[in-house]
Amino acid sequence: MSERILTARMEAHPRDSHTLERYLETGGYASLGRVVREMTPEQVTAEVKVANLRGRGGAGFPCGVKWGFLAPATPHYLVVNADESEPGTCKDRQLLERDPHQLVEGTAIAAYALGVHQAFIYVRGEYARPARRVQRAVDEAYAAGFLGRGIAGSDFDLDVTVHLGAGAYICGEETALLNSLEGRRGEPRIRPPFPAVEGLYGKPTIVNNVETLSSLPWIMEHGGSSYDALGPEGSRGTRLFSVSGHVVRPGNYEVVMGLSWRDLIYREDLGGGIRGGRALKAWIPGGASAPWLVPEHLDEPVTIDDAARLGSMLGSGAVVVMDETTDAVAAAVSLVRFFAHESCGECTPCREGTTWLLRILERIARGAGRPADLDLLLDVADNISPGLRWPPAQTTICPLGPSATAPIVSLLRHFRPEVEARVNRGGRD
């Protein structure tokens, strides 16, 4: 890989990359200073569009285009979604904990482009240390003149508030996050209206992911065209992946988009291959919500569009690798149990459907499954996500319920004989 956009500082200075002193020594806040003193908000947005930066929170929507949806009503807000709660995902934690000033600078750049004077950084409730690091970075930025009134010697004012969530996975969904930020129950809102029209406190709001905003200082320093030169069309730039499971080298890896899954899992400087020299069985390419991929997909490119072509997604960037010893049924049980536990209960298909999926799967896992259970699983899943296609259709306000069907469809698409064998040798209720 030729470029490290997000992790260069933490790799070069692992002990103190989070400090303001180190950030300034390595060029930090220079992009912000140039942006607020020499560029118009429209020029900043245009540069982000040239970069073809797509959101890193899951949906992959073009960042500059999303900004263009912001309604003109004032006040309006910018909210940073740092509620990283997808199983296997820890990339945002690394950015929050080891280079928080990069996020603060990116937040300020985005706020300037949007004409926003109040931003919020919403951090996952369990991320106590990362939240402290971000709060300290915000405090240091205020003291150094990079936040507050007249930031970086300009006439632009910006206040940033760090808010710690209460640990609910559903608050990673942007409208549930906004409800939580307002002090309400963390439940998704019906859309439209979308947050860009009616968001926080009923005002126009843009919600961006940590990794998305952390990319902005580099883009403003090197230019959108330099970012656009990295990676294939439709998946420009670099991306952080949290690689875990049965690999030799689990960890977060920043890679230029477009390498193969084989590279990401097997390359010595990345995943390092399957632990113990075992064979690969499957992997989850983008967090618990993503349908699984199998060895025949190893040489496919790691891009947003190619993942969609295969019926999956890059999602949260969590790559969970399963070797040949993995019990596929047990893996599906674990994932569905997570979704059933984290359902907010607002929508009946999700609240009841995830519970039924878990009950049937657990019956199969303990050896008490019935032949009819396989079709019953699909029937229940189809009631949550009609057609069982990807991206999923919804009978719910948010995608949590349909996401719970991904492990079911993956299990029966790729490992149905294994499930049937479990049922055939088990007992009966």
C-alpha positions as CSV (number, residue, x, y, z in Angstrom):
1,M,0.0,0.0,0.0
2,S,1.4,3.4,-1.0
3,E,-0.7,5.7,1.3
4,R,-1.7,5.8,4.9
5,I,-4.3,8.6,5.2
6,L,-5.9,7.8,8.5
7,T,-3.2,5.9,10.4
8,A,0.1,7.5,9.3
9,R,0.5,9.6,12.5
10,M,-0.3,6.8,14.9
11,E,2.0,4.4,13.1
12,A,4.9,6.9,13.1
13,H,4.3,8.1,16.7
14,P,2.5,5.3,18.5
15,R,3.1,6.7,22.0
16,D,1.8,10.2,21.6
17,S,-0.2,10.5,18.4
18,H,-3.2,11.6,20.4
19,T,-1.6,14.7,21.7
20,L,-2.0,18.3,20.4
21,E,1.8,18.8,20.4
22,R,2.4,15.8,18.1
23,Y,-0.6,16.7,15.9
24,L,0.7,20.2,15.3
25,E,4.3,18.9,14.7
26,T,3.0,16.7,11.9
27,G,1.0,19.3,10.1
28,G,-2.2,19.1,12.1
29,Y,-4.8,21.9,11.8
30,A,-3.0,23.4,8.8
31,S,-5.8,22.2,6.5
32,L,-8.4,23.8,8.7
33,G,-6.5,27.1,8.8
34,R,-6.3,27.2,5.0
35,V,-9.9,26.2,4.6
36,V,-11.4,28.9,6.9
37,R,-9.1,31.7,5.7
38,E,-8.7,31.0,2.0
39,M,-11.7,28.9,0.8
40,T,-15.4,29.4,0.6
41,P,-17.7,26.7,1.9
42,E,-18.8,25.9,-1.6
43,Q,-15.1,25.3,-2.6
44,V,-14.7,22.9,0.3
45,T,-17.8,20.9,-0.7
46,A,-16.6,20.9,-4.4
47,E,-13.2,19.5,-3.3
48,V,-15.0,16.7,-1.3
49,K,-17.1,15.9,-4.4
50,V,-13.9,15.7,-6.6
51,A,-12.4,13.3,-4.0
52,N,-15.5,11.0,-4.5
53,L,-15.4,10.3,-0.8
54,R,-18.2,7.9,0.1
55,G,-19.5,7.5,3.7
56,R,-17.6,5.0,5.8
57,G,-20.5,4.3,8.2
58,G,-22.2,1.6,6.2
59,A,-24.4,3.1,3.5
60,G,-21.5,4.4,1.4
61,F,-23.4,7.5,0.2
62,P,-21.2,10.2,-1.5
63,C,-20.3,12.6,1.3
64,G,-20.3,15.8,-0.8
65,V,-23.7,14.9,-2.3
66,K,-25.1,14.3,1.2
67,W,-24.0,17.7,2.3
68,G,-25.9,19.2,-0.6
69,F,-29.2,18.0,0.8
70,L,-28.9,20.2,3.9
71,A,-31.9,22.5,4.0
72,P,-31.2,26.2,4.3
73,A,-33.2,26.7,7.5
74,T,-31.1,27.8,10.5
75,P,-29.8,26.9,13.0
76,H,-28.5,23.6,11.5
77,Y,-26.2,21.0,13.0
78,L,-23.5,18.5,12.3
79,V,-23.5,15.3,14.3
80,V,-20.5,12.9,14.3
81,N,-21.7,9.3,14.6
82,A,-19.1,7.6,16.9
83,D,-21.6,5.1,18.2
84,E,-19.5,2.2,16.9
85,S,-21.4,-0.9,18.2
86,E,-21.4,-3.5,15.3
87,P,-19.8,-6.8,16.5
88,G,-16.2,-7.1,15.4
89,T,-15.8,-3.4,14.6
90,C,-13.2,-1.4,16.4
91,K,-11.7,0.9,13.7
92,D,-13.5,4.1,14.9
93,R,-12.2,3.4,18.4
94,Q,-8.7,3.5,17.1
95,L,-9.3,6.8,15.4
96,L,-11.0,8.3,18.5
97,E,-8.3,7.0,20.9
98,R,-5.1,7.4,19.0
99,D,-5.7,10.4,16.7
100,P,-8.7,12.4,18.1
101,H,-7.4,15.8,16.8
102,Q,-7.7,14.4,13.2
103,L,-11.4,13.9,13.9
104,V,-11.8,17.3,15.5
105,E,-10.1,19.0,12.5
106,G,-12.3,17.0,10.1
107,T,-15.4,18.0,12.0
108,A,-14.4,21.7,11.9
109,I,-13.8,21.5,8.1
110,A,-17.2,19.9,7.5
111,A,-18.9,22.4,9.8
112,Y,-17.4,25.3,7.8
113,A,-18.5,23.7,4.5
114,L,-22.0,23.3,5.9
115,G,-22.3,26.7,7.6
116,V,-22.8,24.9,10.9
117,H,-21.8,26.6,14.2
118,Q,-22.7,23.8,16.6
119,A,-21.4,20.2,16.2
120,F,-21.9,17.2,18.4
121,I,-19.7,14.1,18.7
122,Y,-21.9,11.2,19.9
123,V,-19.6,8.4,21.3
124,R,-20.7,4.9,22.1
125,G,-21.5,4.5,25.8
126,E,-18.9,1.8,26.4
127,Y,-16.1,3.8,24.9
128,A,-15.1,5.6,28.1
129,R,-11.4,6.0,27.3
130,P,-11.9,7.1,23.6
131,A,-14.5,9.6,24.9
132,R,-12.0,11.0,27.3
133,R,-9.4,11.3,24.6
134,V,-11.9,13.1,22.3
135,Q,-13.0,15.5,25.1
136,R,-9.4,16.3,25.9
137,A,-8.7,17.0,22.2
138,V,-11.8,19.3,22.0
139,D,-10.6,21.1,25.1
140,E,-7.1,21.5,23.7
141,A,-8.6,22.7,20.4
142,Y,-10.6,25.4,22.2
143,A,-7.5,26.5,24.1
144,A,-5.4,26.7,20.9
145,G,-8.0,28.7,19.0
146,F,-9.1,25.9,16.6
147,L,-12.6,25.8,18.1
148,G,-14.8,28.5,19.6
149,R,-14.9,32.1,18.3
150,G,-12.8,33.1,15.3
151,I,-11.3,29.7,14.8
152,A,-7.8,29.7,13.3
153,G,-7.8,33.4,12.9
154,S,-10.9,33.6,10.8
155,D,-14.4,35.0,11.3
156,F,-15.9,31.5,11.6
157,D,-17.3,30.3,15.0
158,L,-17.8,26.7,16.0
159,D,-18.7,25.0,19.2
160,V,-18.3,21.2,19.6
161,T,-20.0,19.1,22.3
162,V,-19.0,15.5,23.1
163,H,-21.9,13.3,24.2
164,L,-21.6,9.8,25.6
165,G,-24.4,7.4,24.7
166,A,-25.9,4.8,27.0
167,G,-24.8,1.7,25.2
168,A,-27.7,0.9,22.8
169,Y,-26.7,-0.5,19.4
170,I,-29.8,1.0,17.8
171,C,-28.4,4.5,18.4
172,G,-25.9,3.8,15.6
173,E,-28.9,4.4,13.3
174,E,-28.8,8.1,12.7
175,T,-32.4,9.1,13.6
176,A,-32.3,7.0,16.8
177,L,-29.0,8.7,17.6
178,L,-30.7,12.1,17.2
179,N,-33.5,11.0,19.5
180,S,-30.9,9.9,22.1
181,L,-29.0,13.2,21.7
182,E,-32.2,15.1,22.4
183,G,-32.7,13.0,25.6
184,R,-35.4,10.8,24.1
185,R,-35.7,7.1,23.9
186,G,-33.3,5.7,21.3
187,E,-35.8,4.7,18.6
188,P,-35.6,5.4,14.8
189,R,-37.8,7.9,13.2
190,I,-40.0,7.5,10.2
191,R,-38.4,9.0,7.1
192,P,-39.1,11.3,5.3
193,P,-38.5,13.9,6.6
194,F,-34.8,13.0,6.5
195,P,-32.3,14.5,9.0
196,A,-30.9,16.9,6.4
197,V,-34.4,18.5,6.4
198,E,-35.6,17.9,9.9
199,G,-33.0,16.4,12.2
200,L,-31.7,17.4,15.7
201,Y,-34.2,19.6,17.5
202,G,-36.3,19.6,14.4
203,K,-33.6,21.5,12.5
204,P,-31.6,20.5,9.4
205,T,-28.8,18.1,10.4
206,I,-26.0,16.2,8.7
207,V,-24.8,13.0,10.4
208,N,-21.3,11.8,9.3
209,N,-19.2,8.8,10.5
210,V,-15.9,9.2,12.3
211,E,-13.8,7.7,9.5
212,T,-15.5,9.9,6.9
213,L,-14.7,13.1,8.7
214,S,-11.2,12.0,9.7
215,S,-10.4,11.7,6.0
216,L,-11.1,15.4,5.3
217,P,-7.8,17.0,6.6
218,W,-5.8,14.8,4.2
219,I,-8.2,15.6,1.3
220,M,-7.9,19.4,2.0
221,E,-4.1,19.2,2.2
222,H,-3.5,17.1,-0.9
223,G,-6.5,17.9,-2.9
224,G,-9.6,15.9,-3.9
225,S,-8.0,14.7,-7.1
226,S,-5.2,13.0,-5.1
227,Y,-7.7,11.1,-3.1
228,D,-9.7,10.2,-6.2
229,A,-6.5,8.7,-7.7
230,L,-6.4,6.0,-5.0
231,G,-8.6,3.0,-5.5
232,P,-11.0,2.0,-8.3
233,E,-13.9,4.0,-9.6
234,G,-16.7,4.0,-7.1
235,S,-14.5,3.1,-4.1
236,R,-11.9,5.8,-4.0
237,G,-9.4,6.3,-1.2
238,T,-8.4,4.1,1.7
239,R,-10.5,2.3,4.2
240,L,-10.0,0.9,7.7
241,F,-11.0,-2.7,8.2
242,S,-11.2,-4.5,11.5
243,V,-10.1,-8.0,10.7
244,S,-10.8,-10.6,13.4
245,G,-11.7,-14.2,13.9
246,H,-9.5,-17.1,12.9
247,V,-6.7,-15.1,11.4
248,V,-3.0,-15.0,12.4
249,R,-2.9,-11.2,12.7
250,P,-6.3,-9.8,13.9
251,G,-6.3,-6.0,13.9
252,N,-7.3,-2.8,12.2
253,Y,-5.7,-2.3,8.7
254,E,-5.9,0.7,6.4
255,V,-5.8,-0.3,2.8
256,V,-6.4,1.3,-0.5
257,M,-9.7,0.1,-1.8
258,G,-9.7,-2.5,-4.6
259,L,-7.3,-5.1,-3.3
260,S,-8.7,-8.6,-3.2
261,W,-10.3,-10.4,-0.2
262,R,-7.5,-12.9,-0.5
263,D,-5.0,-10.1,0.1
264,L,-6.9,-8.7,3.1
265,I,-7.2,-12.1,4.8
266,Y,-3.9,-13.8,3.7
267,R,-1.3,-11.2,3.1
268,E,1.5,-11.3,5.7
269,D,1.2,-7.6,6.5
270,L,-2.5,-7.8,6.8
271,G,-4.6,-10.8,8.2
272,G,-1.7,-13.1,7.8
273,G,-3.8,-16.2,6.8
274,I,-5.9,-18.6,8.7
275,R,-4.7,-19.5,12.1
276,G,-3.2,-23.0,12.5
277,G,-3.0,-23.5,8.7
278,R,-6.6,-24.5,8.5
279,A,-8.9,-24.0,5.5
280,L,-11.2,-21.0,5.2
281,K,-14.9,-21.6,5.6
282,A,-16.5,-18.2,5.3
283,W,-16.2,-14.6,6.3
284,I,-18.5,-11.7,7.2
285,P,-17.3,-8.8,5.0
286,G,-18.9,-5.8,6.7
287,G,-20.2,-6.5,10.2
288,A,-23.0,-8.6,11.6
289,S,-25.5,-7.0,9.2
290,A,-23.6,-8.2,6.1
291,P,-24.4,-11.5,4.3
292,W,-21.4,-13.9,4.4
293,L,-18.9,-14.6,1.7
294,V,-17.2,-17.9,1.0
295,P,-13.9,-19.1,-0.5
296,E,-15.1,-18.8,-4.1
297,H,-15.2,-15.0,-3.5
298,L,-11.6,-14.7,-2.3
299,D,-10.4,-13.1,-5.5
300,E,-13.2,-10.5,-5.8
301,P,-12.2,-6.9,-5.3
302,V,-12.8,-5.2,-2.0
303,T,-15.1,-2.4,-3.1
304,I,-18.5,-1.1,-2.2
305,D,-20.0,-1.9,-5.6
306,D,-18.4,-5.4,-5.9
307,A,-19.6,-6.3,-2.4
308,A,-23.1,-5.3,-3.5
309,R,-22.8,-7.3,-6.7
310,L,-22.1,-10.4,-4.5
311,G,-25.2,-9.7,-2.4
312,S,-23.4,-8.3,0.6
313,M,-21.8,-5.0,1.7
314,L,-18.7,-3.5,3.3
315,G,-20.9,-2.0,6.0
316,S,-19.0,-1.1,9.1
317,G,-15.7,-2.6,7.9
318,A,-15.7,-5.5,10.3
319,V,-14.3,-8.6,8.6
320,V,-14.9,-11.7,10.7
321,V,-13.1,-14.8,9.4
322,M,-14.3,-18.3,10.1
323,D,-12.2,-21.4,9.5
324,E,-13.2,-24.9,8.7
325,T,-13.8,-25.8,12.3
326,T,-16.5,-23.2,12.7
327,D,-20.0,-24.4,13.6
328,A,-22.0,-22.4,11.1
329,V,-25.2,-22.8,13.1
330,A,-23.6,-21.6,16.2
331,A,-22.2,-18.6,14.4
332,A,-25.7,-17.7,13.1
333,V,-27.2,-18.2,16.6
334,S,-24.6,-15.7,18.0
335,L,-25.4,-13.1,15.4
336,V,-29.2,-13.4,15.6
337,R,-29.1,-13.3,19.4
338,F,-27.3,-10.0,19.1
339,F,-30.0,-8.5,16.9
340,A,-32.8,-9.9,19.1
341,H,-31.2,-8.4,22.2
342,E,-30.6,-5.0,20.5
343,S,-34.0,-4.6,18.9
344,C,-35.6,-1.4,20.3
345,G,-39.0,-3.0,20.1
346,E,-40.6,-0.2,18.1
347,C,-41.5,-2.3,15.1
348,T,-43.4,-5.6,15.5
349,P,-41.6,-7.6,12.7
350,C,-38.3,-6.9,14.3
351,R,-39.3,-7.2,17.9
352,E,-41.2,-10.5,17.4
353,G,-39.4,-11.8,14.3
354,T,-35.9,-11.7,15.7
355,T,-37.1,-13.5,18.8
356,W,-38.7,-16.3,16.7
357,L,-35.6,-16.6,14.5
358,L,-33.5,-17.0,17.6
359,R,-35.8,-19.6,19.1
360,I,-35.8,-21.7,16.0
361,L,-32.1,-21.5,15.5
362,E,-31.4,-22.4,19.1
363,R,-33.6,-25.4,18.8
364,I,-31.6,-26.6,15.8
365,A,-28.3,-25.9,17.6
366,R,-29.2,-28.0,20.6
367,G,-30.2,-31.0,18.4
368,A,-33.9,-30.6,18.7
369,G,-34.5,-29.2,15.3
370,R,-37.2,-30.4,12.9
371,P,-37.0,-30.7,9.1
372,A,-39.7,-28.1,8.7
373,D,-37.6,-25.6,10.7
374,L,-35.4,-24.7,7.7
375,D,-38.4,-23.5,5.7
376,L,-39.9,-21.9,8.8
377,L,-36.7,-19.9,9.3
378,L,-37.0,-18.5,5.8
379,D,-40.7,-17.8,6.2
380,V,-40.1,-15.8,9.4
381,A,-37.2,-14.0,7.8
382,D,-39.3,-13.2,4.7
383,N,-41.9,-11.6,7.0
384,I,-39.2,-9.3,8.3
385,S,-37.5,-8.6,5.0
386,P,-39.8,-9.6,2.0
387,G,-38.0,-11.3,-0.8
388,L,-34.9,-11.9,1.2
389,R,-32.8,-10.0,-1.3
390,W,-29.9,-7.6,-0.7
391,P,-30.1,-4.7,-0.1
392,P,-33.0,-5.9,2.0
393,A,-36.6,-4.8,1.7
394,Q,-38.0,-3.5,5.0
395,T,-41.2,-3.9,6.9
396,T,-39.6,-1.9,9.7
397,I,-38.6,1.7,10.2
398,C,-34.9,1.0,10.3
399,P,-32.7,-1.8,8.9
400,L,-32.0,-3.6,12.2
401,G,-34.7,-6.2,11.7
402,P,-33.9,-7.0,8.0
403,S,-30.2,-7.2,9.1
404,A,-31.0,-10.1,11.4
405,T,-32.1,-12.1,8.3
406,A,-28.6,-11.9,6.8
407,P,-27.1,-14.7,9.0
408,I,-30.2,-16.9,8.2
409,V,-30.0,-16.4,4.5
410,S,-26.2,-16.9,4.5
411,L,-26.5,-20.1,6.6
412,L,-29.0,-21.7,4.4
413,R,-27.5,-20.5,1.1
414,H,-24.0,-21.7,1.8
415,F,-24.3,-24.4,4.5
416,R,-27.8,-25.9,4.2
417,P,-26.4,-29.5,4.1
418,E,-24.6,-28.8,7.4
419,V,-27.9,-27.5,8.9
420,E,-29.9,-30.5,7.5
421,A,-27.3,-32.9,8.9
422,R,-27.7,-31.2,12.3
423,V,-31.5,-31.6,12.1
424,N,-31.4,-35.2,10.9
425,R,-29.1,-36.4,13.7
426,G,-30.9,-34.4,16.4
427,G,-34.0,-35.2,18.5
428,R,-37.5,-33.9,18.1
429,D,-39.6,-31.6,20.2
